[in-house]
Amino acid sequence: MLAAHKQLLALLTLVASSTFTYAQNQPPRPADPRGTAPTAQERRADVMGRVTTVSPDGRTITITAPPPRPAGDQPAARPEPATVTLSDRTQLLFFGVAEGEAKPAPGQMAMVWLEDGSKDQAARVRLMKREGEDRPDVQGRVLAVSPDARTITIETRGDASDKPTGKIDLHIAPYTQSLYYGVDKDAARPTPDYQVVAWLEKGSRDVPTRIRFMKNDGRDLPSAPLPPR
């Protein structure tokens, strides 16, 4: 059971970062054969990495990209930070943020397209909070589901033990974001014996803002490191 919890947390980390990783690994698209330069949406981001600092006025962010893998016996390179300036013209989009959190913040993953001819002025920025950075408030196994599927009874379990620690009723709100992993066709619904991790609304003890379900049938799942506590 403990392995299933760790698998689910690892899967969430992997899924949340897949979009950033995919984009980071894509080569730049070739220019139009007719000689037209590619648009901002057609080319690879100029800067990609993790936001490390944000200026007090929110106009300047520092992004640190992961260093390239060393070749042979070469020592590992140190990550190179890049400073990017935001203006009123900069198009900002946020992914995976909660209410009131749509603003640049340390820890977010960033993709930046610079203005033509500029070395630091951002034209477009995509900022994503990596799911899995925050440990879930509740994790365990679904024991029962109400007829309307709005109340779910969870047998809770701790991080370091597969022994039950108690029970809790979670109340699914209209705004709760529910996602399912490893389920069969037409089985994306709360179901007894599904594994669960949930993040509660601030100030609430039983209403999740996000909840993730995984069918516990022993399937092999992609592995990924657990986020730091």
C-alpha positions, 0 to 999 in steps of 0.5 A: 500500500505504501508503494502505491502511495509513493507511485501516485505521488511520483506520477503526479510529479512526472505528469505535472512537469511533462509539459515543461520537459517536453518543450525543453527537449524540442529542437527549434523549428526550422524557418519557413522555406519561403524565407519567412522567420518563424513566429514566437509561437513556432520557435523554442522558448529563449529561456527555460528553467526554474524561477529563483528570485522575483523583484519586489515590484514583480518586473524582474525575474531570475531564472536558473536553467538546469546545467547540461550533462557533463561529457565524459569525465568533465566536471558538472557545469554550474547552472547559469541564471538569466535575468528577464524583464517584464513589461506591460507588453509582456503576455503572461500565462499561469498554469497550476496556480491557485486562486490569488497565486497568478503572479511570478513566484520562486519555484515556478517553472518558466518558459520565456520568449524574448522580444525580437532583438532583445536579450532580456525583455520578455514578450511572452512568459509561461509560468507553471507551478509544479504539482507535487511541490506541495505535499498533499494534505490527505492520502489513502484509500477510498472506502465509500462513495456517496450516491451523488459522488460528492462525499468520499470516505478515505482511509488515511495513511501516513507518509512513512507507513502503510498502516491506516491512521484514521478516516475522513470524509472529503466533500467534493465542491463544484470547483474541486479539480479531480484527475484520474490515473490508470483507470479503465474506460468509463471508470473516471469516477470516485470508486472504492479501493482507488488510491487518493491524494488530495490538497485541501482548500486553505482553512478547510478540513474536508474540502479539497481543491485538488484530488487525484485518484489512481486505480490500485491494481498493481500496474507498473507506473512511471517512476519519478523522484518524490518532491522534497518535504 
